[in-house]
Structure formats: C-alpha cells, structure tokens
Amino acid sequence: MMNPRRGILRWIARHPRSPGVLLLGPAGLWLAAFFLLPILILLAYSVMPRGAHGGVTPGFTLEHYRRFFDPLYLGILRRTVWLSLLCTIACLLLAYPTAYFIARSGRRRNLLLFLAVLPFWTSSLVRTYAMIFLLRDSGLINRLLLDAGLIEAPLRLLYTEGAVLVGLVYGALPFMILPIYASIEKLDPALLEAAEGLGARSWARFTQVMWPLTLPGVAAGCLLVFVPSLGSFVVPDLLGGARQMMIGNLIQNQFGSARNWPFGSAAAFAVMALVMIAMLGVIRLNGLDDTGAEHGTGPGRGA
C-alpha cells in the first residue's frame, strides 16, 4: 500500500505550482464563503421586490436603484463622500509629519510606534463614547473654556458635522500613519543628502525627492482611511445624531428598523461602486508612478 505522504509529494513534484494553490486554498474558501457568497446574496436582494412585512419576495425590479437617486439619498451620499474626503485630507496632514518624526526618532522609534497604535487596544465604541464626554455641553472642552473665561456659554460641539469629522479622524489616523511611516523608513537618506548637496532647499527636497518616493505609502494610507470612512455608521450615529446621517447609517436603518432589505442592498452596492472607483484610482496612480520611473521621468531618474 502506497504511503499517502509519498503520494502527495509525488503529485507536488509533477505540478510545480501546486504548493501555491494549496496555500491559497483555505483563504480562497474562506473568502468565497464569507465574502463572495454574501455579496451575491446582496446583489440578488437589490433587484427583488420588498416583502409586505419585510424581507424580499420573488421577482425582478430596478426600483430600489432608481429610488437611491432621489435627492434625499443623494444628499446623504454627498455628505458621506465630503466627510470621508475631509477625513482623508486631515489624516494626511496630521500623519505625514508624525510619520516622518517617528521614522527619524532613532531609539525612540519603537516607543512612538507603540503610542501610535495604542488606540487599537481599545474598542472603537469605547473611544467614540470618550469623544462624547469631551464634546458634550458639560464635557471637558467646554468646562476648560468656561473656567478660562474664553466663553460665557457652552459651545455646541456635539451632534454637529464637525464632531463627526473629529471622530472619524481620531479613529482613522493610525491607518494613515503606519503606511506613510513604512515608506519614509525605507527611504534612503543619501538621496536627500545628495539633493541638498546639489543646492536643493528644504521644500524642493520634499517635493522633488521625498514626496514622490513616499507616494505609494500615501496612496495606501488614503485608501485605508477613505474606504472605512465611507461605511462608518457608529461615529455618525453617536457624535452626529439624526441630522448628520451618513450612508452607513442609512444602510443600517434599512436592514434594521425599516426592514427594507432590497433598498439597503442597493445602497450598499452604491457604496461598493465608490470603493471600487477609489481603488482603481489608487491602482492607476501607482501604475503611472511606476511607468514614470521606468521611462526615466520618476523620482531619482536623470538629473
């Protein structure tokens, strides 16, 4: 009787690419069962009529997609995209100098990295409730301003668009810091020294050398911040209230209290389309950057 292990080794020897297939098999099955299958179910729900008491009924309709283009829901989508873009820009402005400082901190680098990822040790729900204690009328910020005599009455900080933006930035900032830090940490300091030796000033060294070489990390960070911000519903619900609804809250309500699964599925696919557009934009940006480097127009080519 042939040894099963010997038979497997013989089959692998005849199929050189089989180890990679075997290694990808468990992850592929997991994604198929818990990602692809639910997506297909949502797609089917989005084109089925709504049941009389919730759920779906057999049939085919595009009414839910047409309903999504109502000005009310387009306004929610516009607010979601706007806040997500503002969150991405704010995180980039805060994360780039922070990542640069961490990458150039020498022995303190590990400690600063630990502090950067420390918020991940706490639930996002707990962190959001902490923001409520800071921003409410009797919270720490208003109390400090009142005690300092800078204001006469508490400021309305909670349940505003600004509160939602602050909450999104607070939760997403580490996702921007880490990829930018990885790009800066791999940057050869000799390139900046060479640019300085050629007479380039600080701004020129940044725009002509450092920024182009760290652009892949910036693109990855922007994607990691923008995509979760689009689907966020806990932060807008707790910090923004009913007036600052985002698309994630709309989808949650449709699958929850409204029991309108088809329309919720259609809204989810609209968000997915935005995510795909963002991902294609990042891929195209990286592709153009790589093409420019190959043809000598990228950073570090042809001085």
Backbone bond lengths (Angstrom), bond angles and torsions (degrees), N, CA, C in turn:
res aa  C-N    CA-C-N  psi(-1)  N-CA   C-N-CA  omega(-1)  CA-C   N-CA-C  phi
1 M - - - 1.471 - - 1.525 108.92 -
2 M 1.338 116.28 130.20 1.459 120.36 -175.11 1.533 110.31 -74.48
3 N 1.311 114.52 139.61 1.455 121.24 178.26 1.530 109.34 -66.95
4 P 1.356 119.59 126.82 1.471 120.84 -179.72 1.518 112.43 -59.43
5 R 1.337 118.06 -38.99 1.462 120.26 -179.57 1.519 110.56 -63.28
6 R 1.340 117.17 -41.26 1.460 120.44 178.87 1.528 110.24 -65.24
7 G 1.330 116.34 -36.16 1.463 119.08 178.33 1.517 111.88 -65.95
8 I 1.334 116.65 -40.08 1.469 120.06 178.10 1.511 111.09 -64.95
9 L 1.354 116.91 -42.21 1.465 120.25 179.19 1.515 110.80 -64.52
10 R 1.317 117.83 -37.67 1.457 120.97 178.73 1.525 110.80 -66.99
11 W 1.360 116.44 -37.33 1.463 119.28 178.68 1.528 110.94 -68.15
12 I 1.341 116.57 -37.56 1.460 119.83 177.88 1.521 110.85 -66.64
13 A 1.354 116.80 -37.59 1.457 119.71 178.71 1.524 111.24 -64.60
14 R 1.312 118.34 -33.51 1.462 121.07 179.22 1.524 111.74 -77.79
15 H 1.332 117.29 -22.93 1.468 121.62 -179.52 1.532 107.96 -123.23
16 P 1.331 117.95 90.49 1.477 120.51 -173.84 1.517 113.64 -59.94
17 R 1.325 117.34 -29.40 1.462 119.69 -177.37 1.522 112.79 -86.98
18 S 1.284 117.54 -2.28 1.466 120.57 -175.88 1.524 113.59 -63.74
19 P 1.348 122.17 -35.72 1.473 119.16 178.73 1.513 113.16 -56.80
20 G 1.345 116.68 -40.99 1.465 118.63 178.11 1.513 112.00 -64.12
21 V 1.337 116.41 -39.50 1.464 119.93 178.62 1.518 110.53 -64.85
22 L 1.339 115.86 -42.42 1.457 119.18 179.49 1.526 111.76 -64.58
23 L 1.338 117.15 -37.53 1.457 120.14 179.58 1.528 111.67 -69.86
24 L 1.336 116.71 -34.99 1.461 120.13 -179.96 1.517 112.53 -80.63
25 G 1.332 116.83 -14.84 1.452 120.46 -175.98 1.517 114.67 -56.37
26 P 1.350 120.01 -53.89 1.479 119.72 -179.29 1.523 113.27 -59.64
27 A 1.332 116.65 -43.28 1.469 118.89 179.20 1.524 110.92 -65.94
28 G 1.346 116.52 -38.79 1.457 119.65 178.43 1.517 112.14 -63.55
29 L 1.334 117.33 -42.18 1.460 120.58 177.49 1.526 111.43 -64.70
30 W 1.324 116.19 -39.93 1.473 120.60 178.92 1.529 110.57 -62.59
31 L 1.344 117.06 -46.52 1.462 120.56 -179.81 1.520 111.43 -66.00
32 A 1.331 116.42 -38.16 1.459 119.55 179.07 1.520 111.35 -64.72
33 A 1.333 117.13 -39.77 1.464 120.93 -176.28 1.519 112.74 -77.57
34 F 1.350 117.34 -38.49 1.459 119.93 -171.24 1.531 113.62 -112.91
35 F 1.335 118.02 1.23 1.463 120.24 175.56 1.524 110.93 -126.63
36 L 1.322 116.71 -58.19 1.459 119.56 -175.99 1.524 111.85 -66.00
37 L 1.333 117.42 -46.04 1.469 120.16 -178.95 1.527 112.28 -62.35
38 P 1.361 120.21 -46.92 1.471 118.36 175.93 1.522 113.39 -61.23
39 I 1.341 117.20 -35.10 1.462 119.58 178.26 1.526 110.30 -63.67
40 L 1.318 116.82 -41.94 1.464 120.66 178.60 1.526 111.09 -65.38
41 I 1.333 116.68 -36.94 1.465 119.85 177.29 1.527 110.47 -65.03
42 L 1.339 116.74 -43.45 1.465 120.01 176.91 1.521 111.35 -61.75
43 L 1.326 116.50 -40.42 1.466 119.89 178.39 1.518 110.85 -61.66
44 A 1.320 116.99 -41.83 1.464 120.18 178.38 1.528 110.75 -65.70
45 Y 1.342 117.31 -42.59 1.463 120.44 179.24 1.526 111.80 -62.39
46 S 1.334 116.94 -36.05 1.467 120.18 -174.55 1.520 113.19 -66.97
47 V 1.317 118.28 -17.79 1.479 120.96 -179.60 1.527 111.25 -115.15
48 M 1.335 116.64 17.93 1.467 120.90 178.02 1.521 109.64 -111.60
49 P 1.320 118.42 147.80 1.474 120.49 178.21 1.515 111.50 -66.30
50 R 1.316 114.75 153.99 1.463 120.63 178.59 1.517 110.09 -77.90
51 G 1.332 116.24 141.44 1.451 120.80 177.02 1.519 111.73 -73.03
52 A 1.317 116.38 161.66 1.462 120.81 -177.85 1.522 111.54 -65.69
53 H 1.306 118.09 -31.67 1.462 122.23 -178.97 1.521 111.38 -119.86
54 G 1.317 116.42 32.39 1.456 121.00 -177.53 1.512 110.97 99.87
55 G 1.322 116.17 174.45 1.457 119.96 -178.77 1.516 111.20 73.28
56 V 1.316 117.37 -154.01 1.459 122.99 -177.44 1.516 109.13 -133.25
57 T 1.327 114.14 162.09 1.455 121.92 173.76 1.518 108.58 -126.76
58 P 1.318 119.26 155.85 1.474 121.17 -179.97 1.527 111.09 -60.67
59 G 1.312 115.30 141.08 1.457 121.12 179.17 1.519 110.78 148.38
60 F 1.319 115.19 -176.92 1.473 120.64 -179.80 1.517 108.31 -140.19
61 T 1.348 115.60 131.67 1.449 121.36 178.01 1.519 109.52 -157.66
62 L 1.331 114.80 149.47 1.466 121.19 174.54 1.532 111.38 -109.30
63 E 1.333 115.40 15.44 1.443 120.47 -177.02 1.519 112.29 -61.59
64 H 1.314 117.81 -34.69 1.473 120.72 -177.20 1.524 111.12 -68.42
65 Y 1.319 117.63 -35.40 1.467 120.26 176.28 1.520 110.32 -71.08
66 R 1.335 117.07 -38.44 1.467 119.21 176.74 1.519 110.72 -65.55
67 R 1.320 117.02 -36.75 1.459 120.37 179.42 1.519 111.30 -65.78
68 F 1.327 116.88 -32.04 1.461 119.99 -178.08 1.522 111.18 -63.29
69 F 1.343 118.01 -25.63 1.460 121.39 -179.46 1.525 112.31 -85.42
70 D 1.318 117.46 11.31 1.460 121.04 171.82 1.534 108.56 -63.95
71 P 1.338 118.55 143.31 1.481 120.35 -178.49 1.526 113.50 -54.81
72 L 1.341 118.15 -31.26 1.460 120.13 179.94 1.523 110.56 -62.78
73 Y 1.329 117.02 -47.89 1.458 120.43 -177.03 1.525 111.59 -77.39
74 L 1.326 117.32 -30.77 1.461 119.41 174.27 1.529 110.69 -65.50
75 G 1.337 116.53 -32.84 1.465 119.49 175.53 1.521 111.77 -65.71
76 I 1.330 116.69 -39.41 1.464 120.41 176.53 1.520 110.16 -64.92
77 L 1.343 116.32 -42.36 1.461 119.80 178.44 1.522 111.13 -64.35
78 R 1.336 116.90 -39.81 1.464 120.63 179.22 1.529 110.56 -63.77
79 R 1.330 116.88 -42.67 1.463 120.14 177.87 1.532 110.92 -63.82
80 T 1.319 116.03 -38.37 1.467 119.74 -179.72 1.522 110.94 -64.60
81 V 1.332 116.54 -47.30 1.466 119.90 -179.75 1.523 110.39 -64.68
82 W 1.325 117.16 -40.50 1.460 121.19 -179.14 1.526 111.31 -63.50
83 L 1.327 117.06 -47.50 1.461 120.12 179.41 1.532 111.13 -66.26
84 S 1.315 117.10 -36.58 1.468 119.98 178.47 1.519 110.92 -66.32
85 L 1.334 117.23 -39.71 1.471 120.25 176.92 1.523 110.96 -66.46
86 L 1.329 116.89 -43.77 1.465 119.81 178.17 1.525 110.87 -62.18
87 C 1.326 116.28 -40.52 1.466 120.28 177.98 1.521 110.76 -62.49
88 T 1.338 116.89 -42.42 1.459 120.70 -179.79 1.528 111.03 -64.73
89 I 1.334 116.63 -43.98 1.465 120.48 -179.78 1.531 110.59 -65.27
90 A 1.337 116.54 -44.86 1.468 119.82 179.83 1.524 111.06 -62.88
91 C 1.332 116.91 -41.67 1.468 119.79 178.84 1.523 110.69 -64.30
92 L 1.327 116.98 -38.48 1.465 120.09 179.61 1.523 110.93 -65.07
93 L 1.333 116.70 -43.93 1.462 120.12 -179.54 1.527 111.71 -65.72
94 L 1.314 117.13 -33.89 1.457 120.43 179.21 1.522 112.41 -82.87
95 A 1.338 116.56 -35.31 1.463 119.90 -171.45 1.519 112.65 -80.72
96 Y 1.339 119.12 -33.45 1.463 119.60 -174.61 1.528 111.72 -63.40
97 P 1.316 119.32 -52.52 1.484 116.97 177.58 1.521 112.49 -65.08
98 T 1.343 117.54 -32.62 1.467 119.88 177.63 1.518 110.65 -64.68
99 A 1.338 116.99 -45.33 1.460 120.91 179.53 1.525 110.88 -64.80
100 Y 1.325 116.94 -38.10 1.468 119.92 178.23 1.531 110.27 -64.54
101 F 1.331 116.13 -42.70 1.467 119.62 179.95 1.533 110.75 -63.60
102 I 1.331 116.65 -41.73 1.465 120.01 179.34 1.524 110.70 -64.77
103 A 1.338 116.99 -44.00 1.460 120.87 -177.46 1.521 112.28 -65.09
104 R 1.325 117.72 -25.14 1.459 121.24 -177.86 1.532 112.08 -107.76
105 S 1.330 117.38 22.18 1.464 121.02 -175.64 1.515 114.17 -94.36
106 G 1.312 117.99 -2.10 1.451 120.45 176.86 1.514 113.21 64.33
107 R 1.337 116.65 -121.22 1.461 121.09 -175.68 1.518 112.96 -67.42
108 R 1.325 117.58 -24.67 1.460 120.03 -179.31 1.518 112.85 -83.08
109 R 1.338 117.63 1.82 1.455 120.91 -174.20 1.524 112.05 -59.81
110 N 1.328 117.12 -47.42 1.464 120.22 -177.44 1.522 111.59 -63.68
111 L 1.323 116.40 -39.33 1.461 119.92 178.92 1.526 110.66 -64.14
112 L 1.327 117.05 -43.83 1.463 120.40 -179.41 1.523 111.09 -67.77
113 L 1.335 117.19 -37.28 1.462 119.31 175.39 1.524 110.85 -62.74
114 F 1.328 115.71 -40.33 1.466 120.03 177.58 1.525 110.66 -60.90
115 L 1.321 117.31 -42.40 1.461 120.56 178.76 1.525 111.36 -66.59
116 A 1.337 116.84 -32.49 1.460 120.26 -179.28 1.526 111.91 -68.01
117 V 1.332 116.26 -35.93 1.470 119.81 -178.24 1.525 112.03 -97.26
118 L 1.322 117.97 0.38 1.455 121.20 -178.41 1.526 112.83 -57.92
119 P 1.349 120.65 -37.49 1.477 119.03 177.69 1.513 114.05 -57.79
120 F 1.339 118.09 -25.57 1.458 120.10 179.21 1.523 111.98 -66.47
121 W 1.300 117.82 -15.27 1.461 120.95 -179.72 1.528 111.28 -76.68
122 T 1.316 116.70 -9.93 1.458 122.22 -178.41 1.523 109.04 -116.47
123 S 1.305 116.70 144.74 1.461 121.21 178.43 1.522 110.63 -60.45
124 S 1.323 115.95 141.95 1.468 120.03 178.15 1.518 111.10 -61.86
125 L 1.322 117.52 -30.67 1.465 120.57 178.14 1.528 110.45 -65.99
126 V 1.332 116.94 -41.59 1.464 120.86 178.41 1.523 110.07 -64.52
127 R 1.335 116.41 -42.14 1.467 119.43 179.71 1.522 111.58 -64.67
128 T 1.325 117.11 -35.86 1.460 120.10 178.70 1.520 110.97 -67.95
129 Y 1.340 117.01 -40.81 1.467 119.33 176.22 1.530 111.02 -64.72
130 A 1.325 116.99 -32.68 1.464 119.57 175.75 1.520 110.66 -63.39
131 M 1.338 117.00 -37.50 1.467 119.86 176.77 1.523 111.09 -64.22
132 I 1.333 116.98 -33.45 1.472 119.70 177.81 1.518 110.22 -62.69
133 F 1.328 117.56 -43.20 1.474 120.74 179.55 1.526 111.33 -65.33
134 L 1.317 117.53 -25.98 1.459 120.52 177.54 1.522 112.13 -79.84
135 L 1.353 117.95 -37.69 1.458 121.86 -168.45 1.524 114.60 -98.94
136 R 1.321 119.28 -14.05 1.459 119.42 -176.69 1.527 110.75 -67.98
137 D 1.336 115.47 168.23 1.467 120.59 -174.95 1.527 112.91 -57.38
138 S 1.332 116.73 -36.13 1.467 120.50 178.80 1.525 111.27 -101.70
139 G 1.333 116.62 20.43 1.445 120.97 -177.35 1.520 113.21 -79.27
140 L 1.329 114.25 -177.31 1.461 120.23 -173.90 1.525 111.98 -65.17
141 I 1.330 117.69 -41.67 1.466 120.31 -176.55 1.524 110.74 -63.82
142 N 1.326 117.77 -50.24 1.461 120.36 179.45 1.522 111.55 -64.14
143 R 1.320 117.39 -36.56 1.460 119.55 180.00 1.530 111.27 -65.41
144 L 1.342 116.81 -41.90 1.457 119.59 178.29 1.527 111.58 -65.28
145 L 1.334 116.47 -40.46 1.470 119.56 179.05 1.524 111.43 -66.49
146 L 1.335 116.37 -38.52 1.472 119.72 178.26 1.524 111.38 -67.57
147 D 1.321 116.21 -42.92 1.472 119.65 -180.00 1.526 111.37 -65.93
148 A 1.330 117.68 -31.46 1.464 120.85 179.04 1.519 112.24 -81.21
149 G 1.327 117.88 -7.23 1.450 121.21 179.67 1.514 113.92 76.95
150 L 1.318 118.30 15.98 1.459 120.86 -179.29 1.516 112.47 -80.90
151 I 1.314 118.52 -23.16 1.460 122.83 177.99 1.521 108.29 -135.54
152 E 1.343 116.45 156.41 1.462 121.73 179.45 1.517 111.84 -101.37
153 A 1.335 116.77 -22.28 1.464 121.08 179.07 1.527 107.88 -137.72
154 P 1.334 117.54 152.46 1.471 119.56 -179.46 1.525 112.04 -59.07
155 L 1.307 115.21 139.66 1.460 120.97 175.98 1.520 110.05 -78.41
156 R 1.324 115.55 147.60 1.470 120.30 177.13 1.527 107.91 -87.07
157 L 1.325 114.97 92.33 1.459 120.89 -178.11 1.524 112.34 -99.47
158 L 1.318 116.20 -34.92 1.463 120.31 -176.99 1.529 110.14 -84.21
159 Y 1.344 115.14 153.55 1.465 123.02 -179.81 1.522 111.60 62.63
160 T 1.318 115.50 41.84 1.456 122.13 175.73 1.529 108.76 -130.91
161 E 1.319 114.71 167.60 1.460 119.77 177.51 1.517 111.37 -65.00
162 G 1.334 116.33 -34.15 1.458 119.82 177.45 1.518 112.30 -64.96
163 A 1.345 117.21 -37.54 1.458 120.17 178.38 1.525 110.79 -65.01
164 V 1.327 116.41 -40.04 1.467 120.05 177.33 1.520 110.45 -62.70
165 L 1.322 116.43 -43.54 1.465 120.33 -179.78 1.527 110.90 -63.28
166 V 1.330 117.14 -43.45 1.467 120.28 179.10 1.525 110.25 -62.19
167 G 1.325 117.26 -41.86 1.455 120.34 178.88 1.516 112.73 -65.00
168 L 1.328 116.94 -39.98 1.459 120.18 178.38 1.526 111.34 -65.52
169 V 1.332 116.31 -43.60 1.465 120.08 -179.75 1.528 110.23 -65.05
170 Y 1.315 116.91 -42.06 1.464 120.63 -179.68 1.520 111.59 -60.81
171 G 1.329 116.86 -40.15 1.453 119.75 -178.63 1.518 114.08 -78.59
172 A 1.337 117.63 -27.43 1.469 120.62 -172.96 1.520 113.62 -100.00
173 L 1.320 118.90 -10.97 1.461 121.18 -173.88 1.535 113.73 -56.50
174 P 1.337 120.11 -44.01 1.474 118.26 179.35 1.527 113.75 -60.48
175 F 1.334 117.21 -29.89 1.460 120.14 179.08 1.531 111.85 -68.13
176 M 1.322 116.81 -21.64 1.456 120.17 176.21 1.521 110.93 -89.54
177 I 1.325 116.82 -34.91 1.463 120.05 -176.91 1.523 111.54 -65.64
178 L 1.320 117.45 -45.82 1.463 120.97 -170.78 1.527 113.54 -64.15
179 P 1.344 121.37 -50.00 1.468 118.41 179.29 1.521 113.35 -66.49
180 I 1.339 117.58 -34.26 1.462 119.10 177.69 1.522 109.89 -68.33
181 Y 1.323 116.56 -40.70 1.465 120.02 176.31 1.532 110.96 -59.11
182 A 1.323 117.16 -42.22 1.465 120.37 179.66 1.519 110.96 -61.48
183 S 1.329 118.14 -39.59 1.470 121.02 178.83 1.517 111.96 -69.59
184 I 1.328 117.27 -41.47 1.463 120.19 -179.52 1.519 110.70 -69.67
185 E 1.332 116.68 -37.76 1.454 120.33 -177.84 1.525 111.54 -64.86
186 K 1.345 116.91 -31.73 1.461 121.04 179.32 1.528 112.80 -84.43
187 L 1.320 117.00 -8.09 1.461 120.61 -178.93 1.523 110.54 -70.78
188 D 1.302 116.25 129.12 1.460 121.68 -179.60 1.526 109.39 -73.68
189 P 1.349 119.49 117.20 1.470 120.79 179.78 1.528 112.90 -61.35
190 A 1.335 116.87 -21.01 1.463 119.20 179.95 1.523 111.36 -62.88
191 L 1.342 117.53 -29.06 1.464 120.14 178.90 1.526 110.82 -66.31
192 L 1.325 117.12 -41.79 1.456 120.22 177.41 1.527 111.06 -68.47
193 E 1.321 116.65 -37.68 1.461 119.92 177.56 1.527 110.99 -65.51
194 A 1.322 116.69 -38.32 1.466 120.12 177.92 1.523 110.61 -64.94
195 A 1.350 116.39 -41.55 1.460 119.50 178.45 1.518 111.06 -64.56
196 E 1.336 116.55 -38.17 1.465 119.44 177.15 1.521 110.94 -66.80
197 G 1.333 116.20 -38.95 1.454 119.43 177.91 1.517 113.06 -64.40
198 L 1.340 116.68 -27.24 1.460 120.93 177.88 1.519 112.47 -85.09
199 G 1.332 116.55 2.43 1.459 119.62 174.85 1.512 115.15 98.25
200 A 1.344 118.24 7.88 1.461 120.63 -179.32 1.527 109.91 -74.66
201 R 1.310 116.71 133.39 1.453 120.72 176.56 1.524 110.26 -79.02
202 S 1.339 115.44 177.38 1.466 120.71 -173.93 1.522 111.60 -59.10
203 W 1.335 117.04 -46.54 1.462 119.70 -178.66 1.525 111.29 -65.77
204 A 1.320 116.98 -39.06 1.464 120.09 178.45 1.525 110.89 -67.02
205 R 1.329 117.59 -38.52 1.468 119.65 177.69 1.525 110.80 -63.69
206 F 1.322 115.04 -35.91 1.462 117.75 -179.74 1.524 111.29 -72.04
207 T 1.330 117.31 -48.85 1.462 120.07 -174.51 1.520 113.22 -74.34
208 Q 1.341 117.71 -31.50 1.457 120.50 -174.85 1.527 113.93 -94.99
209 V 1.320 117.20 -22.81 1.469 120.07 -175.94 1.530 111.14 -120.06
210 M 1.319 115.72 -61.07 1.463 119.30 -169.71 1.525 112.33 -69.21
211 W 1.332 117.49 -48.64 1.459 120.40 -177.43 1.529 112.42 -61.53
212 P 1.345 120.27 -48.69 1.473 118.02 179.18 1.524 113.44 -61.49
213 L 1.336 117.89 -36.58 1.458 119.93 -177.35 1.529 112.34 -75.47
214 T 1.308 117.75 -23.43 1.466 120.56 178.22 1.530 112.14 -100.11
215 L 1.327 117.16 5.33 1.465 120.26 -178.14 1.528 113.38 -60.20
216 P 1.342 120.65 -38.35 1.482 118.29 176.44 1.524 113.23 -58.46
217 G 1.340 117.31 -40.10 1.459 119.78 176.94 1.515 112.05 -66.56
218 V 1.333 116.48 -37.57 1.465 120.39 176.72 1.526 110.37 -63.72
219 A 1.343 116.37 -44.51 1.465 120.18 179.70 1.520 111.12 -62.20
220 A 1.330 116.64 -43.12 1.466 119.87 178.79 1.526 110.92 -64.12
221 G 1.322 117.12 -42.28 1.458 120.03 178.72 1.514 112.36 -63.88
222 C 1.333 117.23 -41.72 1.469 120.73 178.83 1.522 110.71 -62.39
223 L 1.319 116.47 -39.82 1.464 119.85 179.00 1.525 110.80 -67.42
224 L 1.337 117.04 -41.31 1.463 121.04 -179.59 1.521 112.23 -67.41
225 V 1.327 117.34 -23.22 1.463 120.95 178.50 1.526 111.19 -91.82
226 F 1.330 117.07 -43.80 1.459 121.03 -173.86 1.524 111.92 -66.88
227 V 1.338 116.83 -43.98 1.461 120.00 -175.45 1.531 112.14 -65.14
228 P 1.351 120.27 -50.83 1.470 118.12 177.52 1.527 113.11 -63.28
229 S 1.337 117.69 -31.24 1.459 119.87 178.92 1.525 111.63 -65.15
230 L 1.332 116.71 -34.37 1.465 120.14 178.24 1.524 111.55 -61.60
231 G 1.327 116.76 -39.83 1.456 120.16 -176.24 1.507 114.78 -96.06
232 S 1.320 118.18 5.96 1.465 120.33 -177.21 1.528 110.60 -66.82
233 F 1.324 116.63 137.61 1.465 120.21 175.85 1.529 112.34 -134.69
234 V 1.344 118.36 -20.88 1.461 120.16 179.51 1.526 110.46 -70.84
235 V 1.336 116.90 -47.83 1.467 120.92 -177.96 1.532 111.45 -63.87
236 P 1.345 120.26 -49.56 1.472 118.64 177.75 1.525 113.08 -62.39
237 D 1.331 116.89 -33.62 1.458 119.65 -177.73 1.527 111.12 -69.24
238 L 1.335 117.20 -42.02 1.464 120.83 -175.79 1.524 112.80 -86.17
239 L 1.321 117.80 -35.99 1.467 120.52 -176.48 1.525 113.91 -98.87
240 G 1.335 116.33 -21.50 1.458 119.32 -176.77 1.512 114.30 -104.64
241 G 1.329 117.37 -25.06 1.458 119.52 -177.66 1.520 111.39 73.23
242 A 1.325 115.82 -165.98 1.465 120.94 -175.56 1.522 112.25 -71.54
243 R 1.325 118.65 -23.34 1.462 120.54 -176.31 1.516 113.03 -79.25
244 Q 1.300 118.15 -18.06 1.466 121.70 -176.94 1.531 110.50 -113.68
245 M 1.304 117.08 44.68 1.460 121.67 -178.78 1.518 110.41 -66.95
246 M 1.324 115.47 136.38 1.455 122.31 173.74 1.515 108.98 -112.20
247 I 1.313 116.01 174.74 1.455 119.74 -173.13 1.523 111.51 -64.39
248 G 1.336 117.15 -30.35 1.453 119.94 176.74 1.519 111.86 -63.77
249 N 1.349 117.43 -39.66 1.461 120.78 176.34 1.518 111.43 -65.32
250 L 1.340 116.45 -38.31 1.460 120.38 178.13 1.524 111.04 -61.35
251 I 1.327 116.57 -46.76 1.468 120.37 179.89 1.525 110.27 -63.79
252 Q 1.325 116.91 -42.27 1.460 120.59 179.36 1.525 110.90 -60.83
253 N 1.324 116.72 -43.23 1.464 120.04 -179.02 1.528 111.70 -66.22
254 Q 1.340 115.84 -37.36 1.462 118.80 -178.93 1.522 111.67 -67.05
255 F 1.327 117.61 -36.46 1.460 120.35 178.02 1.529 112.05 -83.95
256 G 1.344 116.84 -14.31 1.450 120.54 -178.34 1.511 112.52 -102.66
257 S 1.337 115.71 -99.29 1.464 120.26 -172.80 1.515 113.37 -66.62
258 A 1.340 118.61 -36.94 1.466 120.67 -178.27 1.526 112.79 -75.07
259 R 1.322 118.00 -24.50 1.471 123.23 -179.53 1.526 112.05 54.44
260 N 1.337 115.15 37.35 1.472 120.60 177.60 1.526 107.73 -109.78
261 W 1.307 116.22 77.95 1.457 121.02 -176.19 1.531 113.05 -62.92
262 P 1.328 120.12 -40.98 1.476 118.60 -179.49 1.521 113.25 -61.36
263 F 1.341 117.18 -44.49 1.468 118.57 179.83 1.523 111.30 -68.89
264 G 1.339 117.14 -37.06 1.454 119.60 174.95 1.515 112.16 -61.86
265 S 1.333 117.10 -37.49 1.466 120.76 177.64 1.521 110.89 -67.22
266 A 1.333 116.86 -41.11 1.461 119.84 178.42 1.525 111.14 -63.65
267 A 1.330 117.29 -41.57 1.470 120.50 177.24 1.518 110.95 -64.50
268 A 1.333 117.05 -37.99 1.466 120.38 178.25 1.520 110.91 -63.56
269 F 1.325 117.35 -38.74 1.463 119.66 178.74 1.521 111.57 -71.47
270 A 1.321 118.10 -28.84 1.464 119.86 174.82 1.527 110.26 -65.39
271 V 1.339 116.54 -42.25 1.458 120.14 176.14 1.519 110.46 -64.55
272 M 1.325 116.96 -39.57 1.458 120.51 178.44 1.523 111.33 -61.75
273 A 1.333 116.36 -36.15 1.466 119.49 177.30 1.526 110.65 -64.16
274 L 1.336 117.40 -39.99 1.462 120.24 176.87 1.525 111.02 -63.79
275 V 1.325 116.25 -40.45 1.457 120.07 178.84 1.526 110.33 -62.96
276 M 1.325 117.03 -42.65 1.462 120.33 179.04 1.523 111.34 -63.25
277 I 1.328 116.71 -39.24 1.469 120.05 177.96 1.525 109.94 -63.52
278 A 1.346 116.58 -42.85 1.470 119.98 178.82 1.526 110.80 -63.09
279 M 1.323 117.13 -42.72 1.461 120.15 -179.88 1.521 111.24 -65.62
280 L 1.333 117.59 -41.90 1.464 120.18 178.07 1.527 111.01 -64.01
281 G 1.355 115.85 -35.10 1.463 118.31 177.02 1.516 112.10 -65.01
282 V 1.346 117.02 -41.35 1.465 120.28 178.18 1.521 110.39 -66.05
283 I 1.342 117.20 -42.37 1.464 120.46 179.37 1.524 110.38 -62.46
284 R 1.330 116.28 -42.16 1.464 119.56 178.99 1.527 111.09 -65.60
285 L 1.335 116.10 -39.21 1.464 119.63 178.65 1.517 110.81 -62.37
286 N 1.327 117.24 -45.88 1.456 120.48 178.53 1.518 111.28 -66.28
287 G 1.340 116.77 -35.82 1.458 119.64 178.29 1.513 112.24 -65.87
288 L 1.348 116.23 -41.05 1.457 119.30 177.02 1.515 111.24 -65.53
289 D 1.349 116.28 -37.38 1.456 119.97 178.92 1.526 110.30 -64.76
290 D 1.326 117.21 -43.45 1.457 120.41 179.66 1.515 111.23 -66.28
291 T 1.362 115.77 -38.96 1.459 119.35 178.81 1.511 111.43 -64.73
292 G 1.362 115.54 -40.94 1.454 118.68 178.06 1.504 112.01 -62.75
293 A 1.338 117.11 -37.52 1.456 120.14 179.34 1.517 111.10 -67.65
294 E 1.346 116.59 -38.20 1.455 119.54 -179.37 1.524 111.73 -67.12
295 H 1.339 116.62 -34.57 1.459 119.54 -177.12 1.527 113.11 -92.78
296 G 1.338 115.45 7.25 1.474 117.73 174.51 1.491 114.34 87.54
297 T 1.380 118.77 7.62 1.456 120.36 179.47 1.508 112.09 -101.76
298 G 1.326 117.24 -3.71 1.465 121.08 -179.91 1.512 110.17 -82.79
299 P 1.339 115.81 -179.68 1.448 120.63 -178.69 1.515 111.20 -65.51
300 G 1.270 115.40 143.69 1.447 120.97 175.61 1.514 113.86 82.15
301 R 1.356 117.39 7.02 1.459 119.46 -179.08 1.525 110.00 -110.35
302 G 1.271 113.59 140.87 1.463 120.68 167.52 1.499 115.52 50.75
303 A 1.304 119.81 70.83 1.462 120.12 174.94 1.519 109.11 -77.63
